[in-house]
Amino acid sequence: MKAQIAFVILHINMVFVPLLKSLYFLFVVPDAVHTFNGFKRFGWRPAILRNQHLCDMSENQPGPHTLQAGLNFVFDRGSDSRGERREYVNEQKNSSADTAEPDTKVEALQEAQNRPRYVGTLLNEIPWGKGASWEEEGHYVGDWVAGVKHGHGVFTIEDGVVLEGRFVGDMFVGPGNVTFPDGTFTEGCYDDCDLYGQGKVTLPNGATTEGMFLKDVLHGHGKIRDERGTISEGTFLDGALHGNGKLTWVDGSFMEGTFLHNILHGSGKAITSDGTCMEGTIFNNTLHGPGKLTFANGKRCCEGMFLNNALHGLGKNTDVNGLIAEGMFLNNQLHGPGRLTDRDGSYGEGTFSNGRPCGWYKHVAANGDTAEGYRANGTWIGPVKCTSASGVLLEGSFLHEKRHGPWMIHMGNGTTVEGQFENGVECGGWTAKISNGTSIQFNWELKSTGNGSTAYLIQPILQQQPHINSP
C-alpha cells in the first residue's frame, strides 16, 4: 500500500507539477512581455521596469529571488573565464566594486555594458518562453527554447538589419521578413537568413523581385520590376531569365519567348514601341533562321530565312512602295534566282546578283509587253527579244541599256523592218519588206544636237515592184 502511494506521489510530481508550472506561463509570460515596453537605457545600459520602478540593470537590485519556472528575471551571460555565468542583477556588484577607483568603475561598467543580457522567463535556469536579449550581434525579442532563439521573434542586428519571423536553434529559418537600413525589405521563406522558396524583395526605389528564390537569388518562376518600370517575368536561373519568359518596357515594347541569360534565344517574338514586329527563331536577340519582320508602317514586310535580322536564303520582301522581291537572298538582297513584282502587276524574273538582274532575265509589263535576254548589273546587254501585246516582235542587241547593232522588227501583218542602231539611235540603211513582196529602202543620218545624236531620214523612199515570173 505504501509503495502504491509513493508511486502515485511520484507521478504527481513528475506530471502534474510541471503541468501546473506550464499553466503558470499563461499568466507570467504576458506580464514579462509587457515589461519589454518598459525597457529604457541609461547611456548604453538596458533597464527593466519592475514593480512600477525603473531599475538600472547594472545596479544592485533589492532582495534575492529564487529561480522558478516562469519567473520574470534578468539573465546575464558573462564572457569571463568562469564560462557561461548566470546571475541576477543584484549579484553583479560585490563589495570590492564599491571601493574601486573611478577608472576601474568605468572599465567595469563598460564591461558590464558589453556583456549580453536577457530579460524574460526561464526554466531550470535556462531561458525558455518569452524573452529579450542584448548580445554583441544585436537585440532579440521573442521565443526561447532551451536557451536558444526558437519560435517567433525579432532580431535587430547592430548594423541596423532587422530579422522578424521564425527562428530555429538560433538560426533564422522559415517564414519571415528582413528590413535593411537603406529601406530594402525582403519577405518569404528563409534558410539561415537567405531567401529559399517563395519570396519578395522590395528596394527603396520601388523595384521589386518576387518568385522562387535560391540563396537570395531568383531561381525558378518569378517576376522583376525595376525602378524604370521594366518587367521581366518567367523562368529564372541565377537571377536571369532562362527559359520561357517575357520582357516588357514602359513604352509598350516587349520580347517574349525562350530566353538564355536574359537574351531572347530560340522561338520568340519582339515588338518595338513604334510597332515593328519580329517573330520566329531568334539568336542573341536577332532573327536567325525562319522568321518574319514587319515594320512599323505595316507596309514593309520580310519573311523567310534570316541571318542577323537580314534575309539570307529563301525569302520574300515587300517594300513600302509595294514592290515584292522573292527568291534567294543574301544580306537582304536578291542573289540567285528570283522575281520582282510591282504593284501594277508588272514583273521581272531571272538571275540576280546583289539585288540586280544579272544573267538571263525576263520582264513582263502591266500591258503584256515582254522583254527577255541578258542583263549585267541591272542593264540589258547582248541579244534581246521584245514582244508587244499586239504581236510585234523586236530582236536585236543592247549595249549599256541602249539598242546597238542590227535590229529586226516583225510586224503582226507580216511586214519586217531591219537596220542598224548606234547607241539607241537609228543609222545607215534600213529596209522594210511588206507582206506583198514590196521592198522599201531608206537611209538615216546621225546629227549631233545639244541633247545628243538624232537620226534624220535623208533619202526619199524608193519603191520597187516585185518581179513576177510569167507562167
C-alpha positions in Angstrom: 0.0 0.0 0.0 2.8 2.4 0.9 4.5 1.6 -2.3 1.4 2.4 -4.3 1.0 5.7 -2.5 4.7 6.5 -3.2 4.2 5.6 -6.8 1.2 8.0 -7.1 3.0 10.8 -5.4 6.0 10.3 -7.8 3.7 10.5 -10.8 2.1 13.7 -9.4 5.5 15.3 -9.0 6.6 14.2 -12.5 3.4 15.0 -14.4 1.0 17.4 -12.7 3.5 19.7 -11.1 5.3 20.6 -14.4 1.9 20.9 -16.0 0.8 23.4 -13.4 4.0 25.3 -13.8 3.5 25.5 -17.5 0.0 26.9 -17.0 1.6 29.5 -14.8 3.4 30.7 -18.0 0.0 31.8 -19.3 -0.1 34.5 -16.7 3.5 35.3 -16.1 4.8 35.4 -19.7 2.4 38.1 -20.9 3.5 40.1 -17.9 7.1 39.6 -19.0 6.2 40.7 -22.5 4.7 43.9 -21.2 7.9 44.7 -19.4 9.6 44.9 -22.8 7.8 48.2 -23.4 9.3 49.5 -20.2 12.9 48.9 -21.3 14.9 52.1 -21.0 18.6 53.0 -21.3 21.0 54.8 -19.0 23.8 55.6 -21.5 24.2 52.1 -23.1 22.8 50.2 -20.2 19.5 48.3 -20.7 16.9 48.6 -17.9 13.7 46.8 -16.9 10.5 48.1 -15.3 9.9 46.1 -12.2 7.2 46.8 -9.6 6.5 50.1 -11.2 10.1 51.3 -10.6 12.7 51.8 -13.3 15.6 49.7 -12.3 19.1 50.1 -13.7 20.3 46.6 -14.8 23.9 47.4 -13.9 22.9 48.4 -10.3 22.2 46.1 -7.4 18.5 45.2 -7.0 17.0 44.6 -3.6 16.1 41.2 -2.5 17.3 37.9 -4.0 14.9 35.8 -6.0 14.7 32.0 -6.1 14.8 30.6 -9.6 11.4 29.2 -10.5 9.8 28.2 -13.8 8.1 31.3 -15.4 9.7 33.9 -13.1 10.5 37.3 -14.5 14.2 37.8 -14.2 17.3 39.3 -15.7 19.7 36.8 -17.2 23.3 38.0 -17.6 25.6 35.7 -19.6 29.2 36.8 -18.9 32.2 36.4 -21.0 34.8 35.9 -18.3 36.8 32.8 -17.5 34.0 31.3 -15.4 32.3 30.3 -18.6 28.5 30.7 -19.1 27.8 32.6 -15.9 24.1 33.2 -14.9 23.3 35.7 -12.2 20.7 38.2 -11.2 21.5 41.9 -11.4 21.7 42.1 -7.6 24.8 39.9 -7.8 26.6 42.0 -10.5 28.4 44.1 -8.0 30.2 43.0 -4.9 31.7 44.8 -2.0 35.0 45.2 -3.8 33.4 47.2 -6.6 32.3 49.9 -4.0 35.9 50.6 -3.2 37.2 50.6 -6.7 38.9 53.6 -8.3 36.9 55.8 -10.7 38.7 54.4 -13.7 38.1 50.9 -12.5 34.4 51.6 -12.1 34.3 53.0 -15.7 36.0 49.9 -17.1 33.8 47.6 -15.1 30.7 49.5 -16.2 31.8 49.2 -19.9 32.5 45.6 -19.4 29.0 45.1 -18.0 27.5 47.1 -20.8 29.2 44.9 -23.4 28.1 41.6 -21.8 24.9 40.0 -23.3 21.8 40.4 -21.2 18.4 38.6 -21.1 15.1 39.6 -19.7 12.2 37.2 -19.7 11.3 33.7 -18.4 13.4 30.7 -17.7 13.0 27.0 -16.9 15.7 25.2 -14.9 18.0 28.3 -15.1 17.7 28.3 -18.9 15.9 31.0 -21.0 12.6 29.3 -22.0 9.5 31.1 -23.2 9.2 34.8 -24.0 12.2 36.9 -23.5 14.6 39.6 -24.8 18.4 39.6 -25.1 21.1 42.1 -25.8 24.1 40.5 -27.4 27.2 41.6 -29.3 25.4 40.9 -32.6 22.3 42.8 -31.7 19.0 42.8 -29.8 16.4 39.9 -29.8 12.9 39.8 -28.6 10.8 36.7 -28.9 10.5 33.0 -28.1 13.2 30.9 -26.5 13.6 27.2 -26.1 16.5 25.6 -24.1 18.5 28.8 -24.1 18.4 29.4 -27.9 16.2 31.5 -30.1 13.4 29.2 -31.2 10.0 30.3 -32.4 8.8 33.7 -33.5 11.0 36.7 -32.8 12.5 40.0 -33.9 16.3 40.2 -34.1 17.8 43.7 -34.6 21.5 43.4 -35.7 24.0 46.1 -34.8 24.3 47.3 -38.4 20.5 48.0 -38.4 19.2 44.9 -40.2 16.0 43.6 -38.6 15.0 40.0 -38.9 11.4 39.2 -38.0 9.9 35.7 -38.2 10.7 32.2 -37.2 13.9 31.1 -35.5 15.1 27.5 -35.1 18.1 26.8 -33.0 19.4 30.5 -33.2 19.0 30.4 -37.0 16.5 32.5 -39.0 14.6 29.7 -40.7 11.1 29.6 -42.2 8.6 32.4 -43.0 9.6 35.9 -42.0 10.9 39.3 -43.3 14.1 41.3 -43.2 14.4 45.1 -43.2 17.7 46.7 -44.1 18.9 50.2 -43.1 18.6 51.6 -46.6 14.9 50.6 -46.8 15.3 47.3 -48.6 12.6 44.9 -47.5 12.5 41.2 -48.1 9.9 38.7 -47.1 9.2 35.0 -47.7 10.8 31.7 -46.5 14.4 31.8 -45.2 17.2 29.4 -44.5 19.9 30.9 -42.3 18.9 34.4 -43.4 18.9 33.5 -47.1 15.6 33.5 -49.1 14.7 30.0 -50.1 11.5 29.3 -51.9 8.7 31.8 -52.4 9.7 35.3 -51.5 9.8 39.0 -52.4 12.4 41.8 -52.4 11.4 45.5 -52.4 14.1 48.1 -53.0 13.9 51.7 -51.8 13.5 53.0 -55.4 10.4 50.9 -55.8 12.0 48.0 -57.7 10.6 44.6 -56.8 11.7 41.0 -57.2 9.3 38.2 -56.4 9.0 34.5 -57.0 11.1 31.4 -56.2 14.5 32.1 -54.6 17.6 30.1 -54.0 20.2 31.6 -51.7 18.7 35.1 -52.1 18.7 34.8 -55.9 15.6 34.5 -58.1 15.7 30.9 -59.3 12.5 29.4 -60.9 9.3 31.2 -61.8 9.4 34.8 -60.9 8.9 38.5 -61.8 11.2 41.5 -61.6 10.1 45.2 -61.9 13.0 47.6 -62.0 12.9 51.3 -61.0 12.1 52.4 -64.6 9.1 50.1 -64.8 10.6 47.4 -67.0 9.1 44.0 -66.1 10.8 40.6 -66.5 8.7 37.6 -65.8 9.0 33.9 -66.5 11.6 31.2 -65.6 14.8 32.5 -63.9 18.2 30.9 -63.4 20.6 32.7 -61.0 18.6 35.9 -61.3 18.4 36.0 -65.1 15.6 35.0 -67.4 16.4 31.5 -68.6 13.6 29.6 -70.4 10.1 30.8 -71.3 9.7 34.4 -70.3 8.6 37.9 -71.2 10.4 41.3 -71.0 8.2 44.4 -71.2 9.3 48.0 -71.3 7.3 51.1 -70.1 7.0 52.3 -73.7 5.0 49.2 -74.6 7.7 47.3 -76.4 8.3 43.7 -75.3 10.1 40.5 -76.0 8.7 37.1 -75.3 9.7 33.5 -76.0 12.7 31.4 -74.9 15.5 33.2 -73.1 19.1 32.4 -72.3 20.6 34.5 -69.5 18.3 37.5 -70.2 18.7 37.2 -74.0 16.0 36.1 -76.4 17.4 32.8 -77.7 15.1 30.4 -79.5 11.5 30.7 -80.7 10.2 34.2 -79.8 8.6 37.4 -80.6 9.6 41.1 -80.1 7.6 44.3 -80.8 9.2 47.8 -80.5 7.4 50.9 -79.4 6.8 52.1 -83.0 5.1 48.8 -83.8 7.9 46.9 -85.6 7.4 43.2 -85.0 10.0 40.4 -85.2 9.0 36.8 -84.7 10.5 33.5 -85.5 13.7 31.8 -84.5 15.9 34.3 -82.6 19.6 34.1 -81.7 21.1 36.7 -79.3 18.0 38.9 -79.7 18.2 38.8 -83.6 16.3 36.8 -86.1 18.4 33.8 -87.1 16.5 31.1 -89.1 12.9 31.1 -90.3 11.1 34.2 -89.2 9.1 37.3 -90.1 9.9 41.0 -89.8 7.1 43.6 -90.1 8.0 47.3 -89.9 6.1 50.0 -88.1 4.0 51.3 -91.1 2.9 47.7 -91.8 3.7 48.1 -95.5 7.2 46.7 -95.4 7.5 43.0 -94.5 10.3 40.5 -94.7 9.7 36.8 -94.3 11.8 33.7 -94.9 15.3 32.6 -93.7 17.2 35.2 -91.7 20.8 35.8 -90.6 21.4 38.6 -88.0 18.0 40.2 -88.8 18.7 40.1 -92.6 17.0 37.9 -95.2 19.5 35.2 -96.0 18.3 32.3 -98.1 14.8 31.7 -99.5 12.6 34.6 -98.6 10.2 37.4 -99.6 10.5 41.2 -99.1 7.7 43.7 -99.7 8.8 47.4 -99.6 6.8 50.5 -98.8 6.0 51.1 -102.5 4.5 47.6 -102.8 7.4 46.1 -104.8 7.7 42.4 -103.9 11.0 40.6 -104.2 11.1 36.9 -103.7 13.6 34.2 -104.2 17.1 33.6 -102.9 18.5 36.4 -100.7 21.9 37.4 -99.4 22.0 40.2 -96.8 18.5 41.4 -97.6 19.2 41.5 -101.4 18.1 39.1 -104.1 21.0 36.9 -105.0 20.4 34.0 -107.4 17.1 33.0 -108.9 14.4 35.5 -108.0 11.4 37.6 -109.1 10.4 41.3 -108.7 6.7 42.1 -108.9 5.4 45.7 -108.9 2.1 46.7 -107.5 0.8 47.5 -111.1 1.2 43.8 -111.9 4.4 44.0 -114.0 7.2 41.7 -113.0 10.7 40.6 -113.8 12.2 37.2 -113.2 15.6 35.6 -113.7 19.0 35.6 -112.0 20.1 38.3 -109.6 23.3 39.4 -108.0 23.3 41.8 -105.0 19.8 42.8 -105.8 20.3 43.5 -109.5 19.4 41.3 -112.5 22.5 39.5 -113.8 22.2 36.8 -116.5 19.1 35.7 -118.3 16.1 37.9 -117.4 12.5 38.3 -118.5 10.4 41.4 -117.9 6.6 41.4 -118.4 4.9 44.9 -118.4 1.5 45.5 -117.0 0.1 45.8 -120.6 1.6 42.5 -121.6 4.7 43.6 -123.4 7.7 41.3 -122.7 11.4 41.6 -123.0 13.8 38.8 -122.4 17.6 38.5 -122.8 20.7 39.1 -120.8 21.4 41.7 -118.2 24.5 42.7 -116.3 24.4 45.0 -113.2 20.8 45.7 -113.9 21.2 46.8 -117.5 20.3 45.0 -120.8 23.4 43.7 -122.7 23.7 41.4 -125.7 20.8 39.9 -127.7 17.3 40.8 -126.5 13.9 39.8 -127.8 10.9 42.1 -127.2 7.3 41.2 -127.9 4.4 43.6 -127.6 0.9 42.7 -126.6 -0.2 43.4 -130.1 2.1 40.8 -131.5 5.0 43.0 -132.8 8.4 41.2 -132.3 11.7 43.1 -132.0 15.0 41.3 -132.0 18.5 42.8 -131.6 21.3 43.8 -129.3 21.7 46.2 -126.4 24.8 47.9 -125.1 24.6 49.8 -121.8 20.8 49.7 -121.8 20.6 51.1 -125.4 19.9 49.4 -128.7 23.2 48.9 -130.5 23.8 46.8 -133.7 21.5 45.1 -136.1 17.8 45.0 -135.3 14.8 43.4 -136.9 11.1 44.3 -136.4 8.4 41.8 -137.2 5.0 43.4 -137.6 1.9 41.4 -136.9 0.8 41.8 -140.6 3.9 40.0 -141.9 5.9 43.2 -142.7 9.5 43.2 -141.4 11.9 46.2 -140.9 15.6 45.8 -140.4 18.6 48.1 -139.9 21.2 49.4 -137.6 21.2 51.2 -134.2 24.1 53.1 -132.7 23.8 54.0 -129.0 20.0 53.8 -129.3 19.6 55.8 -132.5 18.8 54.5 -136.0 21.6 54.9 -138.5 22.6 53.8 -142.0 20.4 52.0 -144.5 17.1 50.4 -143.4 14.9 48.0 -145.4 11.2 47.4 -145.0 9.7 44.3 -146.6 6.0 44.4 -146.9 4.0 41.2 -146.9 3.0 41.6 -150.6 6.7 41.5 -151.5 7.4 45.2 -151.9 10.7 46.4 -150.5 11.3 49.9 -149.2 14.8 51.2 -148.6 15.8 54.4 -146.8 18.8 55.9 -145.1 19.3 57.5 -141.7 22.0 60.0 -140.9 23.1 60.9 -137.4 23.4 64.6 -136.5 24.7 65.9 -133.2 22.5 68.1 -131.1 22.7 69.7 -127.7 21.0 66.7 -126.2 23.0 64.1 -128.1 22.7 62.4 -131.5 19.4 62.5 -133.6 18.7 60.4 -136.7 17.3 62.1 -139.7 15.8 60.5 -142.8 17.9 61.9 -145.7 16.9 59.8 -148.7 13.4 59.5 -150.2 11.7 56.2 -150.0 12.3 54.1 -153.1 9.5 51.7 -154.0 10.2 48.6 -156.3 7.6 46.4 -157.8 8.1 42.8 -157.2 9.4 40.7 -160.0 6.7 38.3 -161.3 7.6 35.3 -163.4 5.4 34.6 -166.4 3.7 31.3 -166.5 
